């Protein structure tokens, strides 16, 4: 079979979601091409000559961007069978079928994708949580790592590799797209596979690795073994990971290990500093926990990069200003990507947020692929829209995080008091900060 795997968007990273299934499909003897549309054009002739075209849908943005591409593929090659896989595939199965997609796979998709193409699985939608014996991802046809987001740290830019040591999550945060698929379960990628994937990316020039696990410490022993081995083999390679506030506190004894083995920053989905909102989102931490985790990471020489859902139906104007004030008071203005201060709560199909009695949900927007909601105070919706435009404009023109924070503060408060700004050069960050 001639197969084309397509990624539309993956946060500026070389897509694991293409490299991993490519390894499985090539091992079965298929002719596999890949296309990362965030970095290259749709290969028209390859589309026309493909028996199967499979789209990776790991997030909401990638799914929305895939819709017009699926239509193009269908027009170019009506005979090709189209499959979608990733977290957002099963949630949008009905819409995808209307576009001509014959299979939507969620969860551990590699074997299911291979089975679908080989005719071993019936096209009726699949959520697969099998424990897979993973293969080393095949990155041979992907764009060079230099074409992707880099790390800026200590005055230099480093080439970044990306891998996954686990999938799914033990936790049940209501707004998280992982929960409807994995329902509190997680699956590990075998240690030797993770290390082999890192090894091939270091050989390709990577000097920093991003671990893309939803939570790196869901399996603390697994994570520790991997970073210890990584540091032994490549002591000059740094890394970052995503870790819950709850785990930073419960697994605090691992923070010195992370720092010693090359971790330079940790992303954590703080989401809010309002305990009422945190409870609605079932985040498992409080505002005080966030502050404690920040203290712990700093004591261990680790930068914390918080992410937020700044605008929810329960966010008041005073609450939003409190968020900005808290970021200022904690000297986090340079740690927070500006888009994090303008993100609006997303309620995709199948979201656990729909279980909340006070979730003011409206109609399902088929174009946006999400349930609509309006804030009780229309000014909050207008403020969110205004800030999103400001952030996008600032992103295009290269405005610094501190300068953008000041602009957001002025637009929200109407006045700008004096406050300390951390030197941006001291905070490591990836050059493509969009997150959703």
Rosetta blueprint (number, residue, H / E / L):
1 X L
2 X E
3 X E
4 X E
5 X E
6 X E
7 X E
8 X L
9 X L
10 X L
11 X L
12 X L
13 X L
14 X L
15 X L
16 X H
17 X H
18 X H
19 X H
20 X H
21 X H
22 X H
23 X H
24 X H
25 X H
26 X H
27 X H
28 X L
29 X L
30 X L
31 X E
32 X E
33 X E
34 X E
35 X E
36 X E
37 X L
38 X L
39 X L
40 X L
41 X L
42 X L
43 X L
44 X H
45 X H
46 X H
47 X H
48 X H
49 X L
50 X L
51 X L
52 X E
53 X E
54 X E
55 X E
56 X E
57 X L
58 X L
59 X L
60 X H
61 X H
62 X H
63 X H
64 X H
65 X H
66 X H
67 X H
68 X H
69 X H
70 X H
71 X H
72 X H
73 X H
74 X H
75 X H
76 X H
77 X L
78 X L
79 X L
80 X L
81 X E
82 X E
83 X E
84 X E
85 X E
86 X L
87 X H
88 X H
89 X H
90 X H
91 X H
92 X L
93 X H
94 X H
95 X H
96 X H
97 X H
98 X H
99 X L
100 X L
101 X E
102 X E
103 X E
104 X E
105 X E
106 X E
107 X E
108 X L
109 X H
110 X H
111 X H
112 X H
113 X H
114 X H
115 X H
116 X H
117 X H
118 X H
119 X L
120 X L
121 X L
122 X L
123 X L
124 X L
125 X L
126 X E
127 X E
128 X E
129 X L
130 X L
131 X L
132 X L
133 X L
134 X L
135 X L
136 X L
137 X L
138 X L
139 X L
140 X L
141 X L
142 X L
143 X L
144 X L
145 X H
146 X H
147 X H
148 X L
149 X L
150 X E
151 X E
152 X E
153 X E
154 X L
155 X L
156 X E
157 X E
158 X E
159 X E
160 X E
161 X E
162 X E
163 X E
164 X L
165 X L
166 X E
167 X E
168 X E
169 X L
170 X L
171 X L
172 X L
173 X L
174 X L
175 X L
176 X L
177 X L
178 X L
179 X H
180 X H
181 X H
182 X H
183 X L
184 X L
185 X L
186 X E
187 X E
188 X E
189 X L
190 X L
191 X H
192 X H
193 X H
194 X H
195 X H
196 X H
197 X H
198 X H
199 X H
200 X H
201 X H
202 X H
203 X H
204 X L
205 X L
206 X L
207 X L
208 X E
209 X E
210 X E
211 X E
212 X L
213 X L
214 X L
215 X L
216 X L
217 X L
218 X L
219 X L
220 X H
221 X H
222 X H
223 X H
224 X H
225 X H
226 X H
227 X H
228 X H
229 X H
230 X H
231 X H
232 X H
233 X H
234 X L
235 X L
236 X L
237 X L
238 X E
239 X E
240 X E
241 X E
242 X E
243 X L
244 X L
245 X H
246 X H
247 X H
248 X H
249 X H
250 X H
251 X L
252 X H
253 X H
254 X H
255 X H
256 X H
257 X H
258 X H
259 X H
260 X H
261 X L
262 X L
263 X E
264 X E
265 X E
266 X E
267 X E
268 X E
269 X E
270 X E
271 X E
272 X L
273 X L
274 X L
275 X H
276 X H
277 X H
278 X H
279 X H
280 X H
281 X L
282 X L
283 X L
284 X L
285 X L
286 X L
287 X H
288 X H
289 X H
290 X H
291 X H
292 X H
293 X H
294 X H
295 X H
296 X H
297 X H
298 X H
299 X H
300 X L
301 X L
302 X L
303 X E
304 X E
305 X E
306 X E
307 X E
308 X E
309 X L
310 X L
311 X E
312 X L
313 X L
314 X L
315 X L
316 X L
317 X H
318 X H
319 X H
320 X H
321 X H
322 X H
323 X H
324 X H
325 X H
326 X H
327 X H
328 X H
329 X H
330 X L
331 X L
332 X L
333 X L
334 X L
335 X L
336 X L
337 X L
338 X H
339 X H
340 X H
341 X H
342 X L
343 X L
344 X E
345 X L
346 X L
347 X L
348 X L
349 X L
350 X L
351 X L
352 X H
353 X H
354 X H
355 X H
356 X L
357 X L
358 X L
359 X L
360 X L
361 X E
362 X E
363 X E
364 X E
365 X E
366 X L
367 X L
368 X L
369 X L
370 X E
371 X E
372 X E
373 X E
374 X L
375 X L
376 X L
377 X L
378 X H
379 X H
380 X H
381 X H
382 X H
383 X H
384 X H
385 X H
386 X H
387 X H
388 X H
389 X H
390 X H
391 X H
392 X H
393 X H
394 X H
395 X H
396 X H
397 X H
398 X L
399 X L
400 X L
401 X H
402 X H
403 X H
404 X H
405 X H
406 X H
407 X H
408 X H
409 X H
410 X H
411 X H
412 X H
413 X H
414 X L
415 X L
416 X L
417 X L
418 X L
419 X L
420 X L
421 X L
422 X L
423 X L
424 X H
425 X H
426 X H
427 X L
428 X L
429 X E
430 X E
431 X L
432 X L
433 X L
434 X L
435 X L
436 X L
